[in-house]
Amino acid sequence: MSPLWRDELGIFLAPHKLSLMRLARGVRPKPAGDTGWVNERPGESGWTACLNALDALLAKPEWQGAVARVVVSDQWVRYATVPYACALSGSAERLAHARQILIRIYGEVVGQWRVTLADTAPGATQIACAIPLAFLDELNNLLIRHGTPLKSLQPQLVSAFNHWRPQLPGSGAWFVSIEQGTLSAARFTAKGWDRAHSVRIGGDWTTELRRLQVFGRLVGHSADDGEVYVDAPLALRLAAGNAGTHLHWLDESQPAHGTAGRLEYLRRNLS
């Protein structure tokens, strides 16, 4: 069967949970089931438990015979802004430049990570993303064992931003994506992202949101530059209480169409 007509699996992988859904392809694609897994030892930050859970699920008949779209928790992703440099020619030089910037921020460990650059308009600042090669190799080997081709892989912040982009303003603002233990943010303008911010968080994550809002207003050209649009699981949104009243909470009553939109909905609403 052509990959274009194979069912798609949406997979979100994080240290604390896994979300898995299936979309049956055809003239009218339709959902064909979803499930999840929660780590009973939430203090773990590695990927072994999560990949073991995915391995067990993909062995079941109901999850076989499909291609995979994977979203990776920002717990395993590092970001950096890469200013446009007209002296660089070609994608290889720009990627090497991005890797050097990441190394200056995070150290030589980046040499063991895969680095990619997000597409932007010519002359605009780019965002570099780095993910551990060891994790990607284990994931790819797992999918190959189950006959599940990898169709796409995106970091959480990028996937969430792409999902919500039609509902965000055209002018500058902050977009924040939160999962247990992680807060990642991008400041965007009409030309695209111009900053990325990622931190590990505990129970006081609303403090980071307030800092972002203040920072945005200090460096922005208008009050709108400090507005904060938040993508977060329902449980964290409820936990914010009155502390979150000054934020723009992104929400939808039902899943969007397509694998990516349905996976984002599942990630936010199933704990």
C-alpha positions as CSV (number, residue, x, y, z in Angstrom):
1,M,0.0,0.0,0.0
2,S,1.3,3.5,-0.8
3,P,2.4,5.4,2.3
4,L,0.0,8.2,1.2
5,W,-2.9,5.9,1.9
6,R,-1.6,4.2,5.1
7,D,-3.1,5.0,8.4
8,E,-1.2,7.5,10.6
9,L,-0.2,7.2,14.2
10,G,0.3,10.3,16.2
11,I,2.8,9.7,19.0
12,F,3.8,12.1,21.8
13,L,6.8,11.0,23.9
14,A,7.7,12.5,27.3
15,P,9.5,11.2,30.4
16,H,6.2,11.3,32.3
17,K,3.7,10.1,29.7
18,L,3.0,8.8,26.2
19,S,0.0,9.7,24.0
20,L,-0.9,7.5,21.0
21,M,-3.7,7.9,18.5
22,R,-4.5,6.5,15.1
23,L,-6.1,8.2,12.1
24,A,-7.6,5.9,9.5
25,R,-6.8,7.2,6.0
26,G,-9.2,7.4,3.1
27,V,-11.4,9.9,1.3
28,R,-12.6,11.0,4.7
29,P,-9.9,10.3,7.4
30,K,-11.4,9.4,10.7
31,P,-10.0,8.6,14.2
32,A,-9.5,4.9,14.9
33,G,-8.6,4.9,18.6
34,D,-6.3,6.4,21.1
35,T,-4.5,5.4,24.3
36,G,-1.9,6.6,26.7
37,W,0.7,5.6,29.3
38,V,1.8,7.4,32.5
39,N,5.2,6.8,34.1
40,E,4.7,5.5,37.6
41,R,8.1,6.8,38.6
42,P,7.7,10.5,37.5
43,G,11.1,11.5,38.8
44,E,12.8,9.8,35.9
45,S,13.9,12.1,33.1
46,G,15.3,9.6,30.6
47,W,13.5,8.1,27.7
48,T,13.9,4.3,28.4
49,A,10.6,3.9,30.2
50,C,8.7,5.8,27.6
51,L,10.2,3.9,24.7
52,N,9.6,0.6,26.4
53,A,5.9,1.6,26.8
54,L,5.7,2.5,23.1
55,D,7.4,-0.8,22.2
56,A,4.7,-2.8,24.0
57,L,1.9,-0.8,22.4
58,L,3.2,-1.1,18.9
59,A,3.3,-4.9,19.3
60,K,-0.5,-4.9,19.5
61,P,-2.4,-5.5,16.2
62,E,-4.5,-2.3,16.5
63,W,-1.4,-0.1,16.2
64,Q,0.3,-1.9,13.3
65,G,0.3,-1.2,9.6
66,A,0.6,2.6,9.9
67,V,3.2,5.4,9.5
68,A,4.2,7.6,12.5
69,R,4.1,11.3,13.2
70,V,6.1,11.8,16.4
71,V,6.2,14.8,18.7
72,V,9.0,14.9,21.3
73,S,8.8,16.5,24.7
74,D,10.9,19.7,25.1
75,Q,12.5,17.9,28.1
76,W,14.8,16.4,25.5
77,V,15.1,19.4,23.2
78,R,17.4,22.4,23.3
79,Y,16.7,25.6,21.3
80,A,18.8,28.6,20.2
81,T,18.2,31.6,18.0
82,V,20.5,31.9,15.0
83,P,20.8,35.5,13.6
84,Y,20.9,35.7,9.8
85,A,24.4,35.9,8.5
86,C,24.7,37.0,4.9
87,A,28.3,35.7,4.7
88,L,27.1,32.1,5.0
89,S,26.2,30.3,1.8
90,G,24.2,27.1,1.7
91,S,22.4,25.0,4.2
92,A,25.5,23.2,5.4
93,E,27.3,26.4,6.5
94,R,24.2,27.7,8.2
95,L,23.7,24.3,10.1
96,A,27.4,24.4,11.2
97,H,26.9,28.0,12.4
98,A,23.8,26.9,14.3
99,R,25.7,24.0,15.9
100,Q,28.4,26.4,17.1
101,I,25.9,28.7,18.7
102,L,24.3,25.7,20.5
103,I,27.7,24.5,21.7
104,R,28.5,28.0,23.2
105,I,25.2,27.8,25.1
106,Y,25.1,24.1,26.2
107,G,28.6,22.8,25.8
108,E,30.3,20.1,23.8
109,V,27.4,17.6,24.6
110,V,25.7,19.1,21.5
111,G,28.2,17.1,19.5
112,Q,26.1,14.1,20.4
113,W,22.8,15.7,19.4
114,R,21.1,16.1,16.0
115,V,20.7,19.8,15.1
116,T,18.1,21.1,12.7
117,L,17.1,24.6,11.6
118,A,13.5,25.7,11.3
119,D,12.5,27.2,7.9
120,T,12.1,31.0,8.0
121,A,11.8,33.9,5.5
122,P,15.1,34.9,3.8
123,G,17.1,37.2,6.1
124,A,15.1,36.4,9.2
125,T,16.4,34.9,12.5
126,Q,16.2,31.1,12.5
127,I,15.6,28.7,15.4
128,A,17.9,25.8,15.9
129,C,16.7,22.6,17.6
130,A,18.9,19.9,19.0
131,I,17.8,16.4,20.1
132,P,20.0,13.6,21.5
133,L,21.2,11.2,18.7
134,A,21.0,8.3,21.1
135,F,17.3,8.9,21.7
136,L,16.6,9.3,18.0
137,D,18.5,6.1,17.1
138,E,16.6,4.1,19.7
139,L,13.3,5.5,18.5
140,N,14.1,4.8,14.8
141,N,15.2,1.2,15.6
142,L,12.0,0.6,17.6
143,L,9.8,1.9,14.7
144,I,11.7,-0.2,12.2
145,R,11.2,-3.4,14.3
146,H,7.5,-2.8,14.2
147,G,7.3,-1.9,10.5
148,T,6.2,1.7,11.3
149,P,7.9,4.2,9.0
150,L,8.7,7.6,10.6
151,K,6.9,10.2,8.5
152,S,7.7,13.3,10.6
153,L,9.3,14.2,13.9
154,Q,8.9,17.6,15.7
155,P,9.8,19.1,19.1
156,Q,6.8,19.9,21.3
157,L,7.2,23.7,21.0
158,V,7.3,23.7,17.2
159,S,4.4,21.3,16.9
160,A,2.2,23.2,19.4
161,F,3.1,26.6,17.8
162,N,2.2,25.3,14.3
163,H,-1.1,24.0,15.6
164,W,-2.1,27.3,17.3
165,R,-0.6,29.7,14.7
166,P,-4.0,30.6,13.1
167,Q,-5.3,31.8,16.4
168,L,-2.3,33.9,17.4
169,P,-1.9,37.6,16.5
170,G,0.1,38.7,13.6
171,S,2.1,41.2,15.7
172,G,4.7,40.3,18.3
173,A,3.8,38.2,21.3
174,W,5.0,35.2,23.4
175,F,3.9,31.7,22.7
176,V,4.4,29.2,25.6
177,S,4.0,25.5,25.6
178,I,4.0,23.7,29.0
179,E,4.3,20.1,30.0
180,Q,5.1,18.6,33.4
181,G,8.6,19.6,34.2
182,T,9.1,21.9,31.1
183,L,8.2,25.4,30.0
184,S,9.3,26.4,26.5
185,A,8.5,29.8,24.8
186,A,9.0,31.5,21.6
187,R,8.7,35.2,20.9
188,F,7.2,35.6,17.4
189,T,6.7,38.5,15.1
190,A,5.2,38.9,11.6
191,K,8.5,37.5,10.2
192,G,8.6,34.5,12.5
193,W,10.3,33.6,15.8
194,D,13.0,35.9,17.0
195,R,13.7,34.3,20.5
196,A,13.4,31.0,22.2
197,H,13.3,30.3,25.9
198,S,13.3,26.9,27.6
199,V,13.5,26.1,31.4
200,R,12.9,23.1,33.7
201,I,10.1,23.8,36.1
202,G,8.5,22.5,39.2
203,G,5.3,23.4,40.9
204,D,6.0,27.2,40.6
205,W,5.8,27.3,36.8
206,T,3.4,30.3,36.9
207,T,6.3,32.4,38.2
208,E,8.1,31.8,34.9
209,L,5.0,32.9,32.9
210,R,4.9,36.2,34.8
211,R,8.6,36.7,34.2
212,L,8.0,36.2,30.4
213,Q,5.2,38.7,30.4
214,V,7.2,41.4,32.1
215,F,10.2,40.7,29.9
216,G,8.1,40.9,26.8
217,R,6.8,44.3,27.7
218,L,10.3,45.6,28.6
219,V,11.8,44.7,25.3
220,G,8.8,45.1,23.0
221,H,7.7,48.1,21.1
222,S,4.1,48.0,22.3
223,A,2.0,46.5,25.1
224,D,0.9,43.7,22.7
225,D,4.5,42.5,22.6
226,G,4.2,41.3,26.2
227,E,1.0,39.3,25.7
228,V,1.5,35.6,26.5
229,Y,-0.4,32.8,24.8
230,V,-0.3,29.6,26.6
231,D,-0.6,26.0,25.4
232,A,-0.9,23.7,28.5
233,P,-2.5,20.4,29.7
234,L,-5.9,20.9,31.3
235,A,-4.6,19.9,34.8
236,L,-1.9,22.6,34.7
237,R,-4.3,25.2,33.5
238,L,-6.6,24.4,36.4
239,A,-3.7,24.5,38.9
240,A,-2.8,28.0,37.8
241,G,-6.0,29.3,39.3
242,N,-6.2,33.1,39.7
243,A,-2.5,33.4,38.9
244,G,-3.3,32.6,35.3
245,T,-6.0,35.2,34.7
246,H,-3.7,37.6,32.9
247,L,-2.7,35.0,30.3
248,H,-4.3,34.0,27.1
249,W,-5.1,30.3,27.5
250,L,-5.4,28.4,24.2
251,D,-8.2,25.9,24.3
252,E,-10.6,24.1,21.9
253,S,-13.7,22.1,22.6
254,Q,-12.9,19.3,20.2
255,P,-9.9,18.0,18.3
256,A,-8.9,19.6,15.0
257,H,-8.8,17.6,11.8
258,G,-5.7,15.7,10.9
259,T,-3.2,13.6,12.9
260,A,-1.2,16.6,14.2
261,G,-4.3,18.5,15.5
262,R,-5.8,15.4,17.1
263,L,-2.5,14.5,18.8
264,E,-2.1,18.0,20.2
265,Y,-5.6,17.7,21.7
266,L,-4.9,14.3,23.2
267,R,-1.6,15.5,24.7
268,R,-3.3,18.4,26.5
269,N,-6.4,16.6,27.7
270,L,-5.2,13.2,28.7
271,S,-2.8,13.0,31.7
